[in-house]
Amino acid sequence: MTALRLGLLGVATFVYVTFELLPVGLIGDIAEDLDVSQGRVGLLVSGYAVVAGLCTIPGVRLVARWPRARAVQGALAVLLVAAVVATVATSYAAMVLSRVLAALTHGILWSLVAPAAASLVPRERAGMATAAVFGGATAASVVGSPLATFVGEATDWRVAAGGLAALVALTLVGLVLTLPAEPSTPAPSVAADPLDQAGSERGLGRLLGPAAGPLVVLYALAVVVVSAHFTSFTYVAPIARRALDGVDVPLLLAGFGVAGAAATLVVGRVLDVRPVGTTVTAVAAMLVGTAGLAAALGLGAGSSVLVGLVLFAAVAVWGAAFAAIGPCYQAGVMRLAGDRVDTASAVYVTCFQVGIATGSGLGALLVGIDVEVLPVVSASACAVALALTLLRRDVYAPRTTVGTRA
């Protein structure tokens, strides 16, 4: 039963990520159909992130006394409504409404799904459970995003949204039937509602406890890396087409996702044992992947075979790296946060959304200048993140074994 519950929580992250990224592969189709620019469609991604970031902590506070299972189920119910709205949307305004609805509860699901998964297994297996749930997000890259792009290009992007709505409904039913109504372990951080306590004693130290300093470092690194990713990923379709005319974008996205799935399997096995080395490797791979993407664009006038090899290799490395980074950061938050895990996770999700909004928003500004600028900016940000990660390796290690398990 534990495996089934973890699997369903993974599917929940799968449908949320697939919906969040729906405009990415279909950015041109949606823009043409709704008679808006690709930049405005890109803003559906950054706008989603802004709303999600603003609503995460208030949302988690609102459901603080709910069983985690019920909060996750409620978030999926709102996502179902949002997917239905997207399915019948005939205007840009309707798409904005759909995105806002899903973003309202995005942070609730992502703040609670990892702690909910960890509560189903022994403490020493929390990293494995986290990686399993994040595997759903990776599967969204392997299957969800490429399949949605393929279906949308072959038929209509609304058909892709409708299929996603059906899957959300099935997932919701499965979680209602199988997930316990009460968390397996109490959540002192929620029960005590430190978000209320923070009002009387200000500061992150009061909100996050004694690990506030290392957590802030981890949050800042997450913002930089996620910004770097979404600066280019939001516009991966036009970038790829600039690098290689006629490129199969669904196949490229599938390669991104397959590499990510493989990385998730590896991370699930090594993260609990070598958290520092795993995180450093993931950030370094992000730098290699985004730099490779920039190189593919630079080879545009050369052999199409060479460009294709560089492009697909870079995207695969990039996909593996980004899939690994999510579990690394989330596991780091849970190791540091102690009994304030729900609150710390809520702040992390907010920072993740800040990164998405920053990256996709920056991409929207730069894409009008030249798409070739995007991966250069992404690689530069990854270089900064790698330097900071190497300087503060301590924030990823278990607090009792810093410096001994790399």
C-alpha positions in Angstrom: 0.0 0.0 0.0 2.9 2.4 0.7 4.2 1.9 -2.8 0.7 2.6 -4.2 0.4 5.8 -2.1 3.8 7.0 -3.1 3.0 6.3 -6.7 -0.2 8.3 -6.6 1.5 11.2 -5.0 4.0 11.0 -7.8 1.2 11.1 -10.3 -0.1 14.2 -8.5 3.2 16.0 -9.2 3.1 14.6 -12.7 -0.2 16.2 -13.6 0.6 19.5 -11.9 3.9 19.8 -13.7 2.4 18.8 -17.0 -0.2 21.5 -16.7 2.3 24.1 -15.5 4.5 23.4 -18.6 1.6 23.0 -21.1 2.4 26.3 -22.9 6.1 25.5 -23.3 5.9 23.0 -26.2 2.8 24.5 -27.7 3.8 28.2 -27.4 3.5 28.8 -31.1 0.2 27.0 -31.5 -1.4 28.8 -28.6 -0.1 32.1 -29.7 -1.5 31.7 -33.2 -4.8 30.3 -32.1 -5.4 33.1 -29.5 -3.9 35.8 -31.8 -1.2 36.9 -29.3 2.6 37.0 -29.4 4.7 34.1 -28.2 6.0 36.5 -25.5 2.5 36.8 -24.1 2.1 33.1 -24.1 5.4 32.8 -22.2 3.9 35.2 -19.6 1.4 32.5 -18.9 4.3 30.6 -17.4 5.8 33.5 -15.5 2.4 34.8 -14.4 1.6 31.4 -13.1 4.8 31.4 -11.0 4.1 34.9 -9.6 0.6 33.9 -8.4 1.9 30.6 -7.0 4.7 32.3 -5.2 2.4 34.9 -3.6 -0.1 32.3 -2.6 2.1 29.5 -1.2 2.7 30.6 2.4 -0.9 32.0 2.8 -2.2 28.9 1.3 -0.2 26.6 3.5 -1.3 28.7 6.5 -4.9 28.3 5.4 -4.8 24.5 5.4 -2.4 24.3 8.3 -4.8 22.3 10.5 -6.0 20.1 7.7 -4.7 16.6 7.3 -2.0 16.7 4.6 -4.0 14.2 2.5 -7.0 16.4 2.4 -4.9 19.5 1.5 -3.3 17.6 -1.4 -6.7 16.4 -2.6 -8.1 19.9 -2.4 -5.2 21.2 -4.5 -5.9 18.6 -7.2 -9.6 19.4 -7.2 -8.7 23.1 -8.0 -6.3 21.9 -10.7 -9.1 19.8 -12.3 -11.3 23.0 -12.6 -8.3 24.9 -14.1 -7.7 22.1 -16.7 -11.4 22.1 -17.7 -11.3 25.9 -18.1 -8.2 25.5 -20.4 -10.0 22.8 -22.4 -12.8 25.2 -23.3 -10.8 28.4 -23.5 -11.4 30.5 -26.6 -9.5 33.7 -25.5 -6.3 34.7 -23.8 -8.3 36.0 -20.8 -9.8 32.5 -20.3 -6.3 31.0 -20.4 -5.1 33.5 -17.8 -8.1 32.5 -15.6 -7.1 28.8 -16.0 -3.5 29.5 -15.0 -4.5 31.6 -12.0 -6.8 28.9 -10.7 -4.1 26.2 -10.8 -1.5 28.6 -9.4 -3.6 29.3 -6.3 -3.1 25.8 -4.9 0.2 24.9 -6.6 2.2 25.9 -3.5 -0.1 23.9 -1.2 0.5 20.7 -3.1 4.3 21.2 -3.5 4.7 22.2 0.1 3.0 19.2 1.5 3.5 16.4 -1.0 7.1 15.7 -0.1 6.5 15.7 3.7 3.4 13.6 3.1 5.5 11.1 1.2 8.3 11.1 3.8 5.7 10.4 6.5 4.9 7.1 4.8 8.4 5.7 5.3 11.1 5.4 8.0 13.0 8.6 8.5 16.2 7.2 7.0 14.3 6.6 3.7 12.9 10.1 3.4 15.3 10.9 0.6 14.1 7.9 -1.4 10.4 8.8 -0.8 11.1 12.4 -1.9 12.9 11.2 -5.0 10.0 8.9 -5.8 7.5 11.7 -5.6 9.7 14.0 -7.6 9.9 11.2 -10.1 6.3 12.2 -11.1 7.6 15.7 -12.0 10.4 14.0 -14.1 7.8 11.7 -15.7 6.0 14.9 -16.8 9.1 15.7 -18.8 9.5 12.2 -20.1 5.8 11.6 -21.0 3.6 14.5 -20.1 5.1 17.5 -21.8 6.2 15.7 -25.0 2.9 13.9 -25.3 0.9 17.1 -24.7 3.0 18.8 -27.4 2.5 15.9 -29.8 -1.3 15.7 -29.2 -1.6 19.5 -29.4 0.4 19.7 -32.7 -1.5 16.8 -34.2 -4.9 17.9 -33.2 -5.5 21.0 -31.1 -3.9 22.2 -27.9 -7.3 22.1 -26.2 -7.4 18.3 -26.8 -4.2 18.0 -24.8 -5.7 20.1 -22.0 -8.8 17.9 -22.0 -6.8 14.7 -21.7 -4.9 16.2 -18.8 -8.1 17.1 -17.1 -9.3 13.5 -17.3 -6.0 12.3 -15.8 -6.3 14.8 -13.0 -9.8 13.5 -12.2 -8.5 9.8 -12.1 -5.6 10.8 -9.8 -7.9 12.7 -7.5 -10.2 9.7 -7.1 -7.2 7.4 -6.5 -5.9 9.6 -3.7 -9.3 10.0 -2.1 -9.6 6.2 -1.9 -6.1 5.3 -0.7 -4.4 8.1 1.1 -4.9 8.2 4.9 -7.0 11.1 6.2 -4.5 11.9 8.9 -0.7 12.3 8.5 1.3 9.3 9.7 3.3 11.5 12.0 2.3 14.8 13.6 3.5 18.0 12.1 4.5 20.2 15.0 5.5 23.1 12.7 1.9 23.2 11.4 0.2 22.5 14.7 2.1 25.3 16.3 1.5 27.5 13.3 4.9 29.3 13.3 3.5 31.6 10.6 1.4 33.1 13.3 4.3 33.1 15.8 6.4 35.0 13.3 4.0 37.9 13.6 4.9 38.3 17.3 8.6 37.7 16.9 9.8 38.8 13.5 12.5 37.3 11.4 13.3 34.2 9.6 15.0 32.8 12.7 11.6 32.7 14.4 9.9 31.4 11.3 12.4 28.7 10.4 14.1 27.9 13.7 17.9 27.5 14.3 18.6 26.4 10.7 17.3 29.6 9.2 20.8 30.7 8.0 21.6 27.5 6.0 18.0 27.4 4.7 18.3 30.9 3.4 21.4 30.0 1.5 19.7 26.9 0.0 16.7 29.1 -0.9 18.9 31.6 -2.7 20.7 28.9 -4.6 17.3 27.4 -5.7 16.2 30.8 -7.0 19.3 31.2 -9.1 19.2 27.7 -10.5 15.5 27.7 -11.3 15.8 31.1 -12.9 18.6 29.8 -15.0 16.5 26.8 -16.1 13.3 28.7 -17.0 15.0 31.5 -18.8 15.7 29.0 -21.6 13.2 26.2 -21.0 10.2 28.4 -21.4 11.3 29.1 -25.0 13.0 25.7 -25.7 10.9 25.2 -28.8 12.0 28.5 -30.6 15.6 27.9 -29.4 15.7 24.4 -30.8 14.2 25.5 -34.1 16.7 28.3 -34.4 19.5 25.8 -33.8 18.2 23.1 -36.1 15.6 23.8 -38.7 12.8 21.1 -38.7 13.9 19.7 -35.4 11.3 17.4 -33.8 10.4 19.3 -30.6 8.3 16.5 -28.9 11.3 14.1 -29.5 13.7 16.7 -28.0 11.4 17.1 -25.0 11.2 13.4 -24.6 15.0 13.2 -24.6 15.0 15.8 -21.9 12.6 13.8 -19.8 14.1 10.3 -20.4 17.5 11.7 -19.2 15.7 13.2 -16.2 14.0 9.9 -15.4 17.3 8.1 -15.4 18.8 10.8 -13.1 15.9 10.5 -10.7 16.5 6.8 -10.3 20.1 7.4 -9.6 19.4 10.3 -7.2 16.9 8.1 -5.3 19.7 5.6 -4.5 22.5 8.0 -3.6 20.9 11.2 -2.2 20.6 9.8 1.4 24.2 8.6 1.3 26.0 11.4 -0.5 23.8 14.6 -0.4 26.7 17.0 -1.0 28.3 15.2 -4.0 24.9 14.6 -5.6 24.0 18.3 -5.4 27.3 19.6 -6.7 27.2 17.2 -9.6 23.6 18.2 -10.5 24.5 21.9 -10.6 27.6 21.3 -12.6 25.6 19.3 -15.1 23.2 22.2 -15.4 26.1 24.4 -16.4 27.3 21.8 -19.0 23.8 21.4 -20.5 23.0 25.0 -20.8 26.4 25.8 -22.2 26.0 23.0 -24.7 22.7 24.5 -25.8 24.4 27.8 -26.4 27.1 25.9 -28.4 24.5 24.3 -30.6 23.1 27.7 -31.5 26.6 28.8 -32.3 27.1 25.9 -34.7 23.9 26.9 -36.6 25.8 27.4 -39.8 27.7 24.1 -39.6 26.8 20.5 -40.2 23.2 19.7 -39.3 24.3 16.3 -38.0 26.8 17.9 -35.7 24.3 20.5 -34.6 21.7 17.8 -33.9 24.1 15.7 -31.9 25.2 18.7 -29.8 21.6 19.9 -29.3 20.2 16.6 -28.2 23.2 15.8 -26.0 23.0 19.2 -24.3 19.3 18.9 -23.7 19.7 15.4 -22.3 22.4 16.6 -19.8 20.3 19.6 -18.9 17.2 17.4 -18.3 19.1 15.0 -16.1 20.6 17.8 -14.1 17.3 19.7 -13.5 15.5 16.5 -12.5 18.2 15.8 -9.9 18.2 19.3 -8.4 14.6 19.2 -7.2 15.0 16.2 -4.9 18.4 17.6 -3.7 17.0 20.9 -2.6 13.8 19.5 -1.1 15.7 16.8 0.8 18.1 19.5 2.0 15.2 21.6 3.3 13.7 18.6 5.2 17.1 17.7 6.7 17.6 21.2 8.0 14.1 22.2 9.0 13.5 19.6 11.8 9.9 19.9 13.1 9.3 23.0 10.9 9.3 21.0 7.7 6.0 22.2 6.4 6.8 25.8 6.9 10.3 25.4 5.5 8.9 23.6 2.5 6.3 26.3 1.9 9.1 28.9 1.8 11.1 26.7 -0.5 8.2 26.4 -2.9 7.7 30.1 -2.9 11.4 30.6 -3.8 11.1 28.0 -6.5 8.2 30.0 -8.0 10.2 33.2 -7.7 12.8 31.4 -9.8 10.3 30.4 -12.4 8.8 33.8 -12.6 12.2 35.5 -12.8 13.5 33.1 -15.4 10.5 33.0 -17.7 9.9 36.7 -17.2 13.5 37.4 -18.2 13.1 35.1 -21.1 10.1 37.0 -22.3 12.1 40.2 -22.3 15.1 38.6 -24.1 13.3 36.5 -26.7 12.2 39.6 -28.5 15.9 40.6 -28.8 17.3 37.2 -29.9 16.7 33.7 -28.7 20.4 32.9 -28.9 20.9 35.1 -25.8 18.7 32.9 -23.6 21.1 29.9 -23.1 24.0 32.2 -22.6 22.2 33.9 -19.7 21.2 30.5 -18.3 24.7 29.1 -18.4 26.1 32.3 -16.8 23.6 31.9 -13.9 24.5 28.2 -13.5 28.2 29.2 -13.3 27.3 31.5 -10.4 25.2 28.9 -8.7 28.0 26.3 -9.0 30.5 28.6 -7.4 28.1 29.4 -4.5 27.3 25.7 -4.1 31.0 24.8 -3.8 31.4 27.6 -1.3 28.5 26.5 0.9 28.6 22.7 0.6 27.7 22.5 4.3 24.0 23.3 3.7 23.4 20.1 1.9 25.0 17.7 4.4 23.3 16.1 7.4 23.9 18.6 10.3 25.6 15.9 12.4 28.0 14.8 9.6 29.0 18.0 7.8 32.2 17.4 6.0 32.1 13.6 6.3 29.7 12.5 3.6 30.4 14.1 0.3 
